Amino acid sequence: MIVTRPENNMIDPALCLSGRLGSLGPRVEAQVREYARIWSESPSNPPNPRTIYPPRVKKEIERELSALIDRVRIEHQKRLASTGWETADLEEIAADLRPFLKRILDRLNIPLAAVYDFRFLDSTRRFIRAARDFDPELRVDAVYQALRNVWIMNTLQLFLGREVGATKAIIGYSLVYPYLDNFLDDDEVPEPAKLALVLKLRRWLEGEDERPATALEERLHALIVMIEGEFSREDCPDVYQSLLAIHNAQIKSLLQQRKRQPPDPVRILDISLEKGGTSVLADGYLAAGKLEPAEEAFCFGLGTFLQLADDLQDIAEDLRRGHITLFSQAAGRKSLDPLVYKLLRFMSLTVERTLDESRPRQRDLKDVIIPSCALLYAEAAAKQPCYFSKGCLRSLAETFPVRFSYLKKLRRTLQGNFLVGGEKICNLDSFTIALMSLSSRAFALD
């Protein structure tokens, strides 16, 4: 029976929290405390830039990127009328683009082998096919939303020494995101309906056998069954405890947003750290089944600064929706320069703490994460200049490999020539699907 508040027949969100995290619960609390400590110790002054790109070099990189996109556009036009494509076609395209991509990555000091692995392309292709089989009506933008999670999990597979691919658990968990998030973000759906679904989802994650009542519930339940088909609850309890951990973190975030009194900045940080950390922690357990303590710490840490990156990117949207984060709370009241500098330093300290440079795979991953996230943060600030000083934006622009104006133009080119977010996945032409596979490491400009 669903317990409601008598005065308004509203489900109490606190009832959606799970108490079945087992030994993982205290470990999550310890990780939150540790990363909150690292955040508090991270300086808020500008870090020394790893690389400065003078105007001449920026223009050279822009020419390389334009040549790469033109090559892809030519292939797209050649194959637009094609009725099918084979794996060999994708391998041929990937081999053709490799020299272009290598020249660009060399300029960014990012190791090619760490980001251009055909297993990632094949995983993306398999995921897109599985998504199309599962729901032909799924929109392309929803697939891309899920793909972001697939790519993180593929990266974790590589880091953890597991076979890289789109497993049933990865497909199932990644597809939960667009269905659940889009439902919860829909302003037309009343809150009692949202909470009722969240409560039912918690029960499914806990292993209870509750019958789905709507088409959406049937899809979500089928995706959880997909995860159960790969990981036994008896053999891999941490998999399900990690799923309940991210579930609880999301509920805590919802409860925080509902409070009327001014929120405590420390509590806001803790919620972001827990929400991001448990998200990638679940990714890690779904990628590997089991994790060592050091692997668990890395996954949690990676999730913390990716979540803070999302908070940085979503300042305007969070303000519009009344969502409180470290960035949206400070926006408009003071410059966000110190926060973005602190985030850069926090990210670097976290990576240094959790990755061992003596191990080649971890060294390559470090060499990808630090510059990639620094570019992500710089671009996020540039897209919201009203919250940052001119001096801060100028210093961030100097560390960015292309002009921000060029990047904006590049996005329009990619979106206008290849993908339409509202397009149904069943209607995509064959080469566009191949291009989405290639974009898994080459064009993931999000």
Secondary structure, DSSP 8 states (H G I E B T S, - for coil): ---EETTTTEE-GGGG--S--TTHHHHHHHHHHHHHHHHHHS--S----S----HHHHHHHHHHHHHHHHHHHHHHHHHTT-S---HHHHHHHHHHHHHHHHHHHHHHT--HHHH--HHHHHHHHHHHHHHHHH-TT-BHHHHHHHHHHHHHHHHHHHHTT---S--HHHHHHHHHHHHHHHHHT-TTS-HHHHHHHHHHHHHHHTT------SHHHHHHHHHHHHHHTTS-TTT-HHHHHHHHHHHHHHHHHHHHHH--S---HHHHHHHHHHHHHHHHHHHHHHHHS---HHHHHHHHHHHHHHHHHHHHHTHHHHHHHT---HHHHHTTTS-SHHHHHHHHHHHHHHHHHH--TTSHHHHHHHHHHHHHHHHHHHHHHHT-GGGS-HHHHHHHHHTSSS-HHHHHHHHHHHHHHT--TTSBGGG--HHHHHHHHHTTTSS---
